């Protein structure tokens, strides 16, 4: 839905791993509660990247603010 409103790719990764890393940088890494077994995935630590994320709550707030600014002209 976000991409339809903004007419832009939401997470413009250069590869699948880069795209997952961008998602995790914004929303935080998956927890065992949300995604059981994620910690056992072979490349999950590569996707997390070197930069620490602010956590899911901060990431969701940044995402919503970004979407409000980008989608408002479309509405």
N, CA, C and O atoms as CSV, one atom per row, in Angstrom:
chain,resi,resn,atom,element,x,y,z
A,1,UNK,N,N,0.818,-1.172,0.000
A,1,UNK,CA,C,0.000,0.000,0.000
A,1,UNK,C,C,0.879,1.259,0.000
A,1,UNK,O,O,0.587,2.230,-0.697
A,2,UNK,N,N,1.945,1.224,0.784
A,2,UNK,CA,C,2.826,2.390,0.870
A,2,UNK,C,C,3.427,2.719,-0.489
A,2,UNK,O,O,3.523,3.887,-0.867
A,3,UNK,N,N,3.829,1.697,-1.215
A,3,UNK,CA,C,4.445,1.932,-2.524
A,3,UNK,C,C,3.422,2.458,-3.526
A,3,UNK,O,O,3.777,3.233,-4.415
A,4,UNK,N,N,2.182,2.058,-3.401
A,4,UNK,CA,C,1.142,2.580,-4.289
A,4,UNK,C,C,0.895,4.068,-4.030
A,4,UNK,O,O,0.701,4.842,-4.967
A,5,UNK,N,N,0.904,4.457,-2.764
A,5,UNK,CA,C,0.647,5.861,-2.424
A,5,UNK,C,C,1.801,6.779,-2.817
A,5,UNK,O,O,1.584,7.885,-3.312
A,6,UNK,N,N,3.032,6.311,-2.593
A,6,UNK,CA,C,4.183,7.176,-2.849
A,6,UNK,C,C,4.762,7.024,-4.246
A,6,UNK,O,O,5.539,7.865,-4.695
A,7,UNK,N,N,4.388,5.962,-4.926
A,7,UNK,CA,C,4.921,5.628,-6.249
A,7,UNK,C,C,6.441,5.472,-6.213
A,7,UNK,O,O,7.136,5.776,-7.183
A,8,UNK,N,N,6.936,4.993,-5.075
A,8,UNK,CA,C,8.364,4.734,-4.880
A,8,UNK,C,C,8.539,3.383,-4.201
A,8,UNK,O,O,7.657,2.918,-3.479
A,9,UNK,N,N,9.669,2.771,-4.436
A,9,UNK,CA,C,9.988,1.528,-3.752
A,9,UNK,C,C,10.246,1.863,-2.288
A,9,UNK,O,O,10.993,2.792,-1.979
A,10,UNK,N,N,9.634,1.114,-1.402
A,10,UNK,CA,C,9.736,1.409,0.017
A,10,UNK,C,C,11.111,1.076,0.581
A,10,UNK,O,O,11.677,1.861,1.341
A,11,UNK,N,N,11.648,-0.073,0.218
A,11,UNK,CA,C,12.972,-0.494,0.664
A,11,UNK,C,C,13.803,-0.838,-0.568
A,11,UNK,O,O,13.845,-2.000,-0.971
A,12,UNK,N,N,14.460,0.141,-1.170
A,12,UNK,CA,C,15.168,-0.085,-2.436
A,12,UNK,C,C,16.518,-0.784,-2.240
A,12,UNK,O,O,17.573,-0.171,-2.401
A,13,UNK,N,N,16.469,-2.057,-1.896
A,13,UNK,CA,C,17.698,-2.807,-1.701
A,13,UNK,C,C,18.345,-3.185,-3.019
A,13,UNK,O,O,17.676,-3.326,-4.043
A,14,UNK,N,N,19.654,-3.347,-2.975
A,14,UNK,CA,C,20.402,-3.757,-4.165
A,14,UNK,C,C,20.392,-5.268,-4.321
A,14,UNK,O,O,20.710,-5.789,-5.390
A,15,UNK,N,N,20.027,-5.974,-3.255
A,15,UNK,CA,C,19.912,-7.430,-3.266
A,15,UNK,C,C,18.886,-7.803,-2.205
A,15,UNK,O,O,18.429,-6.945,-1.449
A,16,UNK,N,N,18.523,-9.084,-2.147
A,16,UNK,CA,C,17.576,-9.519,-1.128
A,16,UNK,C,C,18.146,-9.259,0.266
A,16,UNK,O,O,17.435,-8.802,1.161
A,17,UNK,N,N,19.423,-9.552,0.438
A,17,UNK,CA,C,20.068,-9.362,1.731
A,17,UNK,C,C,20.085,-7.883,2.119
A,17,UNK,O,O,19.842,-7.544,3.277
A,18,UNK,N,N,20.368,-7.008,1.163
A,18,UNK,CA,C,20.367,-5.573,1.414
A,18,UNK,C,C,18.960,-5.087,1.761
A,18,UNK,O,O,18.789,-4.246,2.643
A,19,UNK,N,N,17.978,-5.610,1.080
A,19,UNK,CA,C,16.602,-5.201,1.334
A,19,UNK,C,C,16.147,-5.620,2.729
A,19,UNK,O,O,15.513,-4.842,3.442
A,20,UNK,N,N,16.471,-6.845,3.113
A,20,UNK,CA,C,16.122,-7.300,4.461
A,20,UNK,C,C,16.858,-6.466,5.505
A,20,UNK,O,O,16.291,-6.139,6.548
A,21,UNK,N,N,18.111,-6.122,5.235
A,21,UNK,CA,C,18.869,-5.266,6.143
A,21,UNK,C,C,18.231,-3.905,6.310
A,21,UNK,O,O,18.201,-3.371,7.418
A,22,UNK,N,N,17.724,-3.336,5.237
A,22,UNK,CA,C,17.060,-2.030,5.309
A,22,UNK,C,C,15.782,-2.111,6.143
A,22,UNK,O,O,15.477,-1.205,6.919
A,23,UNK,N,N,15.052,-3.189,5.977
A,23,UNK,CA,C,13.830,-3.384,6.763
A,23,UNK,C,C,14.175,-3.499,8.244
A,23,UNK,O,O,13.524,-2.887,9.092
A,24,UNK,N,N,15.208,-4.292,8.549
A,24,UNK,CA,C,15.605,-4.461,9.941
A,24,UNK,C,C,16.173,-3.182,10.537
A,24,UNK,O,O,15.999,-2.934,11.730
A,25,UNK,N,N,16.846,-2.370,9.740
A,25,UNK,CA,C,17.378,-1.102,10.240
A,25,UNK,C,C,16.247,-0.173,10.658
A,25,UNK,O,O,16.404,0.616,11.590
A,26,UNK,N,N,15.110,-0.259,9.978
A,26,UNK,CA,C,13.979,0.602,10.290
A,26,UNK,C,C,13.115,0.025,11.406
A,26,UNK,O,O,12.754,0.733,12.346
A,27,UNK,N,N,12.788,-1.250,11.301
A,27,UNK,CA,C,11.836,-1.848,12.234
A,27,UNK,C,C,12.464,-2.676,13.344
A,27,UNK,O,O,11.782,-3.081,14.285
A,28,UNK,N,N,13.770,-2.928,13.235
A,28,UNK,CA,C,14.431,-3.763,14.223
A,28,UNK,C,C,14.504,-5.196,13.746
A,28,UNK,O,O,13.749,-5.604,12.864
A,29,UNK,N,N,15.404,-5.955,14.323
A,29,UNK,CA,C,15.539,-7.352,13.910
A,29,UNK,C,C,14.351,-8.176,14.386
A,29,UNK,O,O,13.700,-7.814,15.366
A,30,UNK,N,N,14.062,-9.271,13.709
A,30,UNK,CA,C,12.947,-10.104,14.145
A,30,UNK,C,C,13.262,-10.770,15.478
A,30,UNK,O,O,14.399,-11.163,15.738
A,31,UNK,N,N,12.260,-10.887,16.297
A,31,UNK,CA,C,12.418,-11.577,17.572
A,31,UNK,C,C,11.946,-13.012,17.421
A,31,UNK,O,O,11.267,-13.351,16.452
A,32,UNK,N,N,12.305,-13.854,18.378
A,32,UNK,CA,C,11.853,-15.247,18.357
A,32,UNK,C,C,10.338,-15.323,18.475
A,32,UNK,O,O,9.717,-16.264,17.981
A,33,UNK,N,N,9.749,-14.337,19.126
A,33,UNK,CA,C,8.291,-14.309,19.280
A,33,UNK,C,C,7.602,-14.039,17.939
A,33,UNK,O,O,6.589,-14.660,17.616
A,34,UNK,N,N,8.157,-13.116,17.174
A,34,UNK,CA,C,7.568,-12.734,15.892
A,34,UNK,C,C,7.925,-13.726,14.794
A,34,UNK,O,O,7.082,-14.070,13.965
A,35,UNK,N,N,9.174,-14.187,14.786
A,35,UNK,CA,C,9.661,-15.081,13.739
A,35,UNK,C,C,10.483,-16.194,14.373
A,35,UNK,O,O,11.710,-16.110,14.410
A,36,UNK,N,N,9.820,-17.238,14.874
A,36,UNK,CA,C,10.551,-18.343,15.483
A,36,UNK,C,C,11.540,-18.947,14.487
A,36,UNK,O,O,11.192,-19.204,13.334
A,37,UNK,N,N,12.748,-19.167,14.931
A,37,UNK,CA,C,13.757,-19.772,14.074
A,37,UNK,C,C,14.571,-18.788,13.260
A,37,UNK,O,O,15.486,-19.202,12.547
A,38,UNK,N,N,14.273,-17.505,13.339
A,38,UNK,CA,C,15.004,-16.525,12.540
A,38,UNK,C,C,16.482,-16.504,12.908
A,38,UNK,O,O,17.338,-16.330,12.040
A,39,UNK,N,N,16.783,-16.678,14.180
A,39,UNK,CA,C,18.182,-16.633,14.624
A,39,UNK,C,C,19.004,-17.762,14.013
A,39,UNK,O,O,20.228,-17.661,13.937
A,40,UNK,N,N,18.359,-18.814,13.584
A,40,UNK,CA,C,19.070,-19.954,13.000
A,40,UNK,C,C,19.321,-19.797,11.500
A,40,UNK,O,O,20.014,-20.622,10.905
A,41,UNK,N,N,18.777,-18.768,10.890
A,41,UNK,CA,C,18.987,-18.558,9.455
A,41,UNK,C,C,20.456,-18.239,9.199
A,41,UNK,O,O,21.065,-17.483,9.955
A,42,UNK,N,N,21.030,-18.806,8.144
A,42,UNK,CA,C,22.472,-18.682,7.952
A,42,UNK,C,C,22.988,-17.261,7.709
A,42,UNK,O,O,24.130,-16.968,8.063
A,43,UNK,N,N,22.213,-16.396,7.137
A,43,UNK,CA,C,22.705,-15.054,6.790
A,43,UNK,C,C,22.028,-13.935,7.575
A,43,UNK,O,O,22.145,-12.765,7.211
A,44,UNK,N,N,21.327,-14.284,8.640
A,44,UNK,CA,C,20.567,-13.259,9.371
A,44,UNK,C,C,21.471,-12.178,9.956
A,44,UNK,O,O,21.088,-11.008,9.977
A,45,UNK,N,N,22.651,-12.540,10.428
A,45,UNK,CA,C,23.549,-11.523,10.999
A,45,UNK,C,C,24.112,-10.602,9.931
A,45,UNK,O,O,24.391,-9.438,10.217
A,46,UNK,N,N,24.288,-11.084,8.714
A,46,UNK,CA,C,24.737,-10.215,7.622
A,46,UNK,C,C,23.670,-9.180,7.294
A,46,UNK,O,O,23.986,-8.029,6.992
A,47,UNK,N,N,22.409,-9.590,7.355
A,47,UNK,CA,C,21.315,-8.683,7.023
A,47,UNK,C,C,21.146,-7.600,8.078
A,47,UNK,O,O,20.691,-6.498,7.770
A,48,UNK,N,N,21.505,-7.901,9.302
A,48,UNK,CA,C,21.343,-6.916,10.377
A,48,UNK,C,C,22.235,-5.705,10.162
A,48,UNK,O,O,21.894,-4.604,10.593
A,49,UNK,N,N,23.360,-5.887,9.510
A,49,UNK,CA,C,24.258,-4.766,9.235
A,49,UNK,C,C,25.066,-4.370,10.454
A,49,UNK,O,O,24.896,-4.916,11.544
A,50,UNK,N,N,25.925,-3.431,10.247
A,50,UNK,CA,C,26.819,-2.989,11.315
A,50,UNK,C,C,26.170,-1.930,12.193
A,50,UNK,O,O,26.506,-1.811,13.372
A,51,UNK,N,N,25.249,-1.165,11.634
A,51,UNK,CA,C,24.627,-0.084,12.405
A,51,UNK,C,C,23.525,-0.634,13.293
A,51,UNK,O,O,22.663,-1.375,12.821
A,52,UNK,N,N,23.542,-0.281,14.574
A,52,UNK,CA,C,22.468,-0.738,15.456
A,52,UNK,C,C,21.170,-0.024,15.117
A,52,UNK,O,O,21.179,1.135,14.704
A,53,UNK,N,N,20.079,-0.706,15.290
A,53,UNK,CA,C,18.789,-0.074,15.015
A,53,UNK,C,C,18.247,0.511,16.306
A,53,UNK,O,O,18.664,0.122,17.397
A,54,UNK,N,N,17.332,1.430,16.180
A,54,UNK,CA,C,16.746,2.091,17.343
A,54,UNK,C,C,15.667,1.232,17.983
A,54,UNK,O,O,15.178,1.558,19.065
A,55,UNK,N,N,15.295,0.150,17.336
A,55,UNK,CA,C,14.251,-0.726,17.869
A,55,UNK,C,C,12.953,-0.550,17.121
A,55,UNK,O,O,12.761,0.436,16.410
A,56,UNK,N,N,12.063,-1.508,17.282
A,56,UNK,CA,C,10.812,-1.494,16.521
A,56,UNK,C,C,9.954,-0.254,16.731
A,56,UNK,O,O,9.422,0.288,15.762
A,57,UNK,N,N,9.806,0.204,17.957
A,57,UNK,CA,C,8.929,1.355,18.207
A,57,UNK,C,C,9.450,2.607,17.510
A,57,UNK,O,O,8.682,3.328,16.874
A,58,UNK,N,N,10.739,2.867,17.624
A,58,UNK,CA,C,11.324,4.041,16.973
A,58,UNK,C,C,11.263,3.895,15.459
A,58,UNK,O,O,10.976,4.860,14.752
A,59,UNK,N,N,11.528,2.713,14.967
A,59,UNK,CA,C,11.482,2.466,13.528
A,59,UNK,C,C,10.088,2.644,12.965
A,59,UNK,O,O,9.917,3.219,11.890
A,60,UNK,N,N,9.096,2.157,13.679
A,60,UNK,CA,C,7.724,2.300,13.218
A,60,UNK,C,C,7.308,3.758,13.210
A,60,UNK,O,O,6.603,4.194,12.300
A,61,UNK,N,N,7.730,4.517,14.205
A,61,UNK,CA,C,7.401,5.946,14.245
A,61,UNK,C,C,8.052,6.675,13.073
A,61,UNK,O,O,7.412,7.509,12.433
A,62,UNK,N,N,9.334,6.365,12.782
A,62,UNK,CA,C,10.015,6.987,11.636
A,62,UNK,C,C,9.316,6.605,10.338
A,62,UNK,O,O,9.139,7.445,9.456
A,63,UNK,N,N,8.923,5.355,10.218
A,63,UNK,CA,C,8.242,4.885,9.016
A,63,UNK,C,C,6.918,5.628,8.831
A,63,UNK,O,O,6.621,6.100,7.734
A,64,UNK,N,N,6.135,5.733,9.879
A,64,UNK,CA,C,4.838,6.409,9.764
A,64,UNK,C,C,5.008,7.886,9.424
A,64,UNK,O,O,4.253,8.418,8.611
A,65,UNK,N,N,5.976,8.550,10.025
A,65,UNK,CA,C,6.230,9.951,9.688
A,65,UNK,C,C,6.650,10.100,8.230
A,65,UNK,O,O,6.205,11.014,7.535
A,66,UNK,N,N,7.507,9.196,7.777
A,66,UNK,CA,C,7.945,9.217,6.377
A,66,UNK,C,C,6.744,9.040,5.444
A,66,UNK,O,O,6.604,9.760,4.456
A,67,UNK,N,N,5.890,8.083,5.767
A,67,UNK,CA,C,4.737,7.818,4.903
A,67,UNK,C,C,3.763,8.985,4.901
A,67,UNK,O,O,3.176,9.296,3.865
A,68,UNK,N,N,3.586,9.627,6.027
A,68,UNK,CA,C,2.677,10.799,6.072
A,68,UNK,C,C,3.169,11.904,5.152
A,68,UNK,O,O,2.389,12.508,4.416
A,69,UNK,N,N,4.484,12.164,5.202
A,69,UNK,CA,C,5.047,13.218,4.347
A,69,UNK,C,C,4.947,12.839,2.871
A,69,UNK,O,O,4.634,13.687,2.036
A,70,UNK,N,N,5.210,11.566,2.540
A,70,UNK,CA,C,5.222,11.149,1.146
A,70,UNK,C,C,3.811,10.975,0.586
A,70,UNK,O,O,3.588,11.238,-0.596
A,71,UNK,N,N,2.869,10.543,1.395
A,71,UNK,CA,C,1.537,10.221,0.887
A,71,UNK,C,C,0.604,11.424,0.882
A,71,UNK,O,O,-0.368,11.431,0.126
A,72,UNK,N,N,0.858,12.414,1.678
A,72,UNK,CA,C,-0.052,13.550,1.779
A,72,UNK,C,C,-0.350,14.188,0.425
A,72,UNK,O,O,-1.516,14.463,0.143
A,73,UNK,N,N,0.659,14.442,-0.439
A,73,UNK,CA,C,0.332,15.029,-1.747
A,73,UNK,C,C,-0.584,14.140,-2.598
A,73,UNK,O,O,-1.346,14.641,-3.425
A,74,UNK,N,N,-0.504,12.818,-2.392
A,74,UNK,CA,C,-1.330,11.901,-3.174
A,74,UNK,C,C,-2.780,11.934,-2.718
A,74,UNK,O,O,-3.686,11.582,-3.472
A,75,UNK,N,N,-2.989,12.360,-1.482
A,75,UNK,CA,C,-4.358,12.386,-0.955
A,75,UNK,C,C,-4.995,13.696,-1.313
A,75,UNK,O,O,-6.152,13.935,-0.968
